[in-house]
Amino acid sequence: MSSKPARFAVVGTGWRSQFFLRLAQMAPEELHAVGVVTRTPERAAEVQAQWGVPGYLGLDELLAKDSPEFVVSSVPWAVTPQVVREAVAQRLRVLAETPPAPDADGLRALWADVGESGLVQVAEQYLLMPGHAARMAVLREGVIGQVSSVQVSSTHLYHATSMIRLMLGAGFDPVTVRASRFEAPLANPLSPAGWSGSGDIEPLGTTIATLDFGDGRSGLYDFTDNQWWNPLRARRIVVRGSRGEIVDDSVVRLLDPTTPVESTFARRQLGYDLNLEGVGVDTIAFEGRVLYRNPFPGARFSDDDLAVATILRDTALWARDQAPAPYPLADGCQDHLLGLAIEESARTGQAVTTGREAWSR
């Protein structure tokens, strides 16, 4: 990226919006939050005191003072379409938090209003995480051949369907979803609020779904409530192809007709043991080649931080016409449509088949 930092404004002051403000504070040479839009003068003052970022009571007020390259919509699901429409009406580029609308009808209505504007991206960051970015690089190189199956037990709904769709290269094809939900006892000691101090067992739900994309392509979705935080449930990913498969950080592939070989993703982590270079991932390599290099060295970012910071950077480059769109609205709509189909199938016990929508390309 050029020496000019990404200049963005944030609409909303909830838990997720603070991620964007924190990253800008940690990497000021790359990311710059020019303002925050909130509903009350009291909250605007709190934001300014906490983050050193001006607070405004509306987009008009912010635009009278500054000109961000794009606006991040980080508000409750039901409010997101309203913020996106308002920003597009101002000819502002928008990075909308996931999902871009709460339900299928909302997705269709939003697309009808702003889809052709070309001004809306979605902050879907999962495949920008270092490990997933390295896996995607291997898939693009065709190391395991033609991908036919992706199994994700890591994150929920639209994030997981994004991973499945893009790793399969499935695009916007119709999908048949069959899902079931089960409850089982599990300790749940950690949440966004922190450690509870309790090891009590409680009933937690697990949703398992198969996604049939046709032509032999399939996805498996497996998510337990609070799996992001619960240390008692691991994250797993399996990607199967015509010449091998990826299982988490291992890759097996057919080198020649009689030689299967196994390799691993090698992560160079800073701050471990006597390494004093900083904290965070440096590179991820595969068979001696670097597939991922930390784009924000020295910022002490977690993997999720790196992914969010990357989509902020990429959105700024797109806004400057220096890079392609990072994650268009059409993709965000399709991800959530599949997530909604998983929920509907689990609720009804019936298969759900999605169709081709107006945003399908």
C-alpha positions as CSV (number, residue, x, y, z in Angstrom):
1,M,0.0,0.0,0.0
2,S,1.1,3.6,-0.5
3,S,2.3,5.7,2.4
4,K,-1.2,7.2,2.6
5,P,-3.3,5.4,5.3
6,A,-6.8,4.1,4.6
7,R,-9.1,6.8,5.7
8,F,-12.5,5.6,6.9
9,A,-15.5,6.5,9.0
10,V,-17.4,4.2,11.2
11,V,-21.2,4.2,11.6
12,G,-22.1,2.6,15.0
13,T,-20.5,2.3,18.4
14,G,-21.2,-1.3,19.3
15,W,-18.8,-4.1,20.2
16,R,-17.7,-4.8,16.6
17,S,-17.2,-1.2,15.7
18,Q,-14.6,-0.9,18.4
19,F,-12.5,-3.5,16.5
20,F,-12.0,-1.0,13.6
21,L,-11.2,1.9,16.0
22,R,-8.7,-0.3,17.9
23,L,-6.9,-1.4,14.7
24,A,-6.6,2.2,13.5
25,Q,-5.1,3.1,16.9
26,M,-2.6,0.2,16.7
27,A,-1.5,0.8,13.1
28,P,-1.9,4.6,12.5
29,E,0.5,4.6,9.5
30,E,-1.8,2.2,7.6
31,L,-5.3,2.9,9.0
32,H,-7.0,6.2,10.0
33,A,-10.5,6.5,11.4
34,V,-11.6,10.1,10.6
35,G,-14.9,9.9,12.6
36,V,-17.7,7.9,14.2
37,V,-21.4,8.4,13.6
38,T,-23.6,7.7,16.6
39,R,-27.1,8.6,17.8
40,T,-26.5,10.8,20.9
41,P,-24.2,13.6,21.9
42,E,-23.3,11.7,25.0
43,R,-22.1,8.7,23.1
44,A,-20.2,10.9,20.6
45,A,-18.3,12.4,23.5
46,E,-17.6,9.0,25.0
47,V,-16.1,7.8,21.6
48,Q,-14.0,10.9,21.3
49,A,-12.7,10.5,24.9
50,Q,-11.9,6.8,24.5
51,W,-10.5,6.6,21.0
52,G,-9.5,10.2,20.1
53,V,-11.8,10.1,17.1
54,P,-14.4,12.8,16.5
55,G,-18.0,11.8,17.0
56,Y,-20.9,12.9,14.8
57,L,-24.7,12.6,14.9
58,G,-25.1,11.8,11.3
59,L,-23.4,11.2,8.0
60,D,-24.2,14.8,6.8
61,E,-22.5,16.2,9.8
62,L,-19.4,14.1,9.3
63,L,-19.2,14.9,5.6
64,A,-19.3,18.6,6.3
65,K,-16.1,18.1,8.3
66,D,-14.2,15.4,6.5
67,S,-14.1,13.2,3.4
68,P,-13.4,9.5,4.2
69,E,-12.5,7.1,1.4
70,F,-15.3,4.8,2.6
71,V,-17.7,4.3,5.4
72,V,-17.8,1.2,7.6
73,S,-21.4,0.2,8.6
74,S,-21.1,-1.5,12.0
75,V,-24.7,-1.4,13.3
76,P,-27.3,-4.1,14.3
77,W,-28.5,-6.3,11.4
78,A,-31.8,-4.6,11.1
79,V,-30.2,-1.2,10.7
80,T,-27.5,-2.1,8.2
81,P,-29.6,-1.7,5.1
82,Q,-30.7,1.7,6.1
83,V,-27.1,2.9,6.7
84,V,-26.0,1.3,3.4
85,R,-28.8,3.0,1.4
86,E,-28.0,6.4,3.1
87,A,-24.3,6.1,2.3
88,V,-25.0,5.1,-1.4
89,A,-27.4,8.0,-1.7
90,Q,-24.4,10.2,-0.8
91,R,-22.3,8.4,-3.4
92,L,-20.1,7.1,-0.6
93,R,-18.3,3.7,-0.8
94,V,-19.4,1.4,1.9
95,L,-17.9,-1.6,3.8
96,A,-20.9,-3.2,5.4
97,E,-20.5,-5.6,8.4
98,T,-21.8,-9.1,7.9
99,P,-24.6,-9.9,7.1
100,P,-25.7,-6.9,4.9
101,A,-29.4,-7.5,5.7
102,P,-31.2,-9.7,8.3
103,D,-33.2,-12.0,6.1
104,A,-33.7,-13.1,2.5
105,D,-36.3,-10.5,1.6
106,G,-34.1,-7.8,3.1
107,L,-31.1,-9.0,1.0
108,R,-33.3,-8.9,-2.2
109,A,-34.6,-5.4,-1.3
110,L,-31.2,-4.1,-0.6
111,W,-29.8,-5.5,-3.8
112,A,-32.6,-4.0,-5.8
113,D,-31.8,-0.6,-4.3
114,V,-28.0,-0.5,-4.3
115,G,-26.7,-3.6,-6.0
116,E,-26.0,-2.0,-9.3
117,S,-24.3,1.0,-7.7
118,G,-21.0,-0.8,-7.4
119,L,-20.4,1.1,-4.2
120,V,-20.9,-1.6,-1.6
121,Q,-18.5,-4.2,-0.2
122,V,-19.0,-6.6,2.7
123,A,-16.5,-7.1,5.6
124,E,-16.2,-10.8,5.2
125,Q,-12.7,-11.4,6.6
126,Y,-12.4,-15.1,7.3
127,L,-10.4,-16.2,4.2
128,L,-8.0,-13.3,4.9
129,M,-6.9,-14.9,8.1
130,P,-3.3,-16.1,7.7
131,G,-4.0,-19.8,7.9
132,H,-6.9,-19.7,5.5
133,A,-5.1,-17.3,3.1
134,A,-2.2,-19.9,2.9
135,R,-4.7,-22.7,2.3
136,M,-6.4,-20.6,-0.5
137,A,-3.0,-20.1,-2.1
138,V,-2.4,-23.8,-2.2
139,L,-5.9,-24.4,-3.7
140,R,-5.3,-21.8,-6.4
141,E,-2.1,-23.5,-7.4
142,G,-4.0,-26.7,-7.9
143,V,-1.8,-28.6,-5.4
144,I,-4.6,-31.0,-4.5
145,G,-6.3,-30.9,-7.9
146,Q,-10.0,-30.1,-8.4
147,V,-11.6,-29.3,-5.1
148,S,-14.8,-31.3,-4.5
149,S,-15.5,-31.1,-0.8
150,V,-15.0,-28.5,2.0
151,Q,-15.7,-29.3,5.7
152,V,-15.8,-26.4,8.1
153,S,-16.1,-26.7,11.9
154,S,-14.9,-23.3,13.0
155,T,-17.3,-20.4,12.7
156,H,-21.0,-19.9,12.0
157,L,-23.4,-19.5,9.1
158,Y,-22.4,-16.8,6.6
159,H,-18.7,-16.9,7.6
160,A,-18.6,-20.7,7.1
161,T,-20.6,-20.6,3.9
162,S,-18.2,-18.0,2.5
163,M,-15.3,-20.4,3.2
164,I,-17.1,-23.3,1.7
165,R,-18.2,-21.4,-1.4
166,L,-14.9,-19.8,-2.2
167,M,-12.8,-22.9,-1.5
168,L,-15.0,-24.9,-3.8
169,G,-15.1,-22.1,-6.4
170,A,-18.9,-22.6,-6.4
171,G,-19.9,-19.0,-6.9
172,F,-23.7,-18.4,-7.0
173,D,-24.9,-21.9,-8.0
174,P,-28.1,-23.3,-6.5
175,V,-27.5,-25.3,-3.4
176,T,-29.5,-28.0,-1.6
177,V,-29.1,-27.8,2.2
178,R,-30.0,-30.6,4.7
179,A,-29.4,-29.7,8.3
180,S,-30.1,-31.0,11.8
181,R,-29.6,-29.6,15.3
182,F,-28.6,-31.6,18.4
183,E,-28.2,-30.7,22.0
184,A,-25.6,-32.2,24.3
185,P,-24.0,-31.3,27.6
186,L,-20.9,-29.2,27.5
187,A,-19.0,-26.9,29.8
188,N,-18.9,-23.3,28.5
189,P,-16.4,-21.3,30.5
190,L,-15.4,-18.5,28.2
191,S,-17.5,-16.0,26.2
192,P,-17.0,-12.4,24.8
193,A,-17.6,-11.3,28.4
194,G,-14.5,-13.2,29.5
195,W,-14.0,-16.2,31.8
196,S,-17.1,-17.0,33.8
197,G,-15.3,-18.8,36.6
198,S,-17.7,-21.7,36.3
199,G,-17.2,-25.1,34.9
200,D,-20.9,-26.0,35.1
201,I,-22.2,-28.2,32.3
202,E,-25.1,-26.8,30.2
203,P,-27.0,-28.0,27.1
204,L,-25.5,-26.5,24.0
205,G,-26.7,-27.0,20.5
206,T,-24.7,-28.2,17.5
207,T,-25.9,-27.7,13.9
208,I,-24.6,-30.1,11.2
209,A,-25.5,-29.5,7.6
210,T,-24.6,-30.8,4.2
211,L,-24.6,-28.4,1.2
212,D,-24.9,-30.0,-2.2
213,F,-23.6,-27.6,-4.9
214,G,-24.1,-30.1,-7.7
215,D,-21.4,-31.6,-10.0
216,G,-20.0,-33.7,-7.2
217,R,-19.2,-30.6,-5.0
218,S,-20.3,-30.6,-1.4
219,G,-19.8,-28.7,1.9
220,L,-20.1,-29.9,5.5
221,Y,-21.1,-27.4,8.1
222,D,-20.5,-28.3,11.8
223,F,-20.9,-25.6,14.5
224,T,-21.5,-25.8,18.2
225,D,-22.9,-22.8,20.0
226,N,-20.1,-20.4,21.1
227,Q,-17.5,-22.5,19.3
228,W,-15.6,-19.3,18.5
229,W,-14.8,-18.9,22.2
230,N,-15.2,-22.2,23.9
231,P,-11.7,-23.7,24.4
232,L,-13.2,-27.2,24.7
233,R,-14.1,-27.3,21.0
234,A,-11.4,-27.2,18.4
235,R,-11.6,-25.5,15.0
236,R,-11.2,-27.9,12.0
237,I,-11.1,-27.6,8.3
238,V,-10.8,-30.3,5.6
239,V,-10.6,-29.6,1.9
240,R,-10.6,-32.6,-0.4
241,G,-9.5,-32.6,-4.0
242,S,-8.9,-34.9,-6.9
243,R,-5.2,-35.3,-6.1
244,G,-5.2,-35.0,-2.3
245,E,-6.5,-33.1,0.6
246,I,-5.8,-30.5,3.3
247,V,-6.6,-31.3,6.9
248,D,-5.9,-28.3,9.1
249,D,-2.2,-27.6,8.6
250,S,-1.3,-30.9,6.8
251,V,-1.5,-31.5,3.0
252,V,-1.3,-34.9,1.3
253,R,-1.0,-35.1,-2.5
254,L,-0.1,-37.4,-5.2
255,L,3.3,-36.5,-6.5
256,D,3.4,-39.3,-9.2
257,P,1.2,-42.4,-9.8
258,T,3.0,-44.3,-7.0
259,T,4.1,-41.5,-4.6
260,P,1.8,-39.8,-2.1
261,V,3.6,-37.1,-0.2
262,E,2.7,-35.2,3.0
263,S,3.7,-31.6,3.7
264,T,2.7,-29.1,6.3
265,F,2.1,-25.4,6.5
266,A,5.0,-23.9,8.5
267,R,4.0,-20.8,10.6
268,R,6.8,-18.5,11.8
269,Q,5.5,-17.0,14.9
270,L,7.2,-13.9,16.5
271,G,7.4,-13.5,20.3
272,Y,7.8,-17.3,21.0
273,D,10.5,-18.4,23.4
274,L,13.5,-16.1,22.9
275,N,12.3,-14.4,19.7
276,L,12.3,-10.7,20.4
277,E,11.1,-9.4,17.0
278,G,7.6,-8.6,18.2
279,V,4.4,-10.6,18.6
280,G,2.3,-12.2,15.9
281,V,2.6,-14.3,12.8
282,D,5.5,-13.4,10.4
283,T,5.1,-15.8,7.5
284,I,3.4,-19.1,6.6
285,A,5.4,-21.3,4.2
286,F,4.6,-24.4,2.3
287,E,7.4,-26.7,0.9
288,G,9.9,-23.9,1.3
289,R,7.8,-21.2,-0.3
290,V,6.2,-18.3,1.6
291,L,2.5,-18.2,0.9
292,Y,1.6,-15.6,3.5
293,R,3.5,-12.6,4.8
294,N,2.2,-10.4,7.6
295,P,1.1,-7.1,5.8
296,F,1.2,-5.2,9.1
297,P,4.6,-6.0,10.7
298,G,5.1,-4.6,14.1
299,A,1.4,-3.9,14.8
300,R,1.0,-6.9,17.2
301,F,-2.2,-8.0,15.5
302,S,-4.0,-11.3,16.2
303,D,-5.0,-13.4,13.2
304,D,-8.5,-11.9,13.2
305,D,-7.0,-8.4,13.6
306,L,-4.9,-9.1,10.5
307,A,-7.9,-10.2,8.5
308,V,-10.0,-7.1,9.4
309,A,-7.1,-4.7,8.9
310,T,-6.5,-6.3,5.5
311,I,-10.0,-5.8,4.3
312,L,-9.9,-2.2,5.5
313,R,-6.7,-1.7,3.5
314,D,-8.1,-3.5,0.4
315,T,-11.3,-1.4,0.6
316,A,-9.2,1.8,0.5
317,L,-7.2,0.5,-2.5
318,W,-10.4,-0.4,-4.3
319,A,-11.8,3.1,-3.4
320,R,-8.7,4.6,-5.1
321,D,-9.2,2.3,-8.2
322,Q,-5.8,0.7,-7.3
323,A,-7.2,-2.8,-6.6
324,P,-10.2,-5.0,-7.3
325,A,-13.3,-5.1,-5.1
326,P,-12.4,-7.0,-1.9
327,Y,-15.7,-8.6,-1.2
328,P,-18.7,-7.4,-3.3
329,L,-22.2,-7.1,-1.9
330,A,-23.3,-10.0,-4.2
331,D,-21.0,-12.4,-2.3
332,G,-22.1,-11.2,1.1
333,C,-25.8,-11.7,0.0
334,Q,-25.1,-15.2,-1.2
335,D,-23.2,-16.2,2.0
336,H,-26.1,-15.1,4.2
337,L,-28.7,-16.8,1.9
338,L,-27.0,-20.1,2.4
339,G,-26.7,-19.5,6.2
340,L,-30.4,-18.8,6.3
341,A,-31.1,-22.0,4.4
342,I,-29.1,-23.9,7.0
343,E,-31.2,-22.4,9.8
344,E,-34.4,-23.1,7.9
345,S,-33.5,-26.7,7.2
346,A,-32.5,-27.3,10.9
347,R,-35.7,-25.7,12.1
348,T,-38.1,-27.6,9.7
349,G,-36.2,-30.9,9.2
350,Q,-36.7,-30.4,5.4
351,A,-34.2,-29.9,2.6
352,V,-34.0,-26.4,1.4
353,T,-32.8,-25.5,-2.1
354,T,-31.7,-22.0,-3.0
355,G,-32.3,-20.5,-6.4
356,R,-30.4,-18.1,-8.6
357,E,-31.0,-14.6,-7.2
358,A,-30.7,-11.2,-8.9
359,W,-27.2,-10.8,-7.5
360,S,-26.0,-14.1,-9.0
361,R,-23.2,-13.7,-11.5
